[in-house]
Amino acid sequence: MKNACDPFVRNADGSWSCVADTTLLHPLGRIQVTEGSVFYPGTTFMGVDLAAWLAARYSKGETVEQ
């Protein structure tokens, strides 16, 4: 298993930038993210607030299957 946050960089404004194409396994299903995508807190992508989801995993040091 890999850390879900590995393909992302957390920005100073709380957003997350994807630095490598990745597929995340979220409870709502697979989410494919392309390099260069930026996710801001409070916005949704495929029905998920990815910024909040990534921040929660980052703070807990959780790993999830990719």
ABEGO torsion letter per residue (X at the ends): XBBAAAABBBBAAGBBBBABBBBBBBAAEBBBBBBGBBBBBGBBBGGBBAAAAAAAAAAAGBBBBX
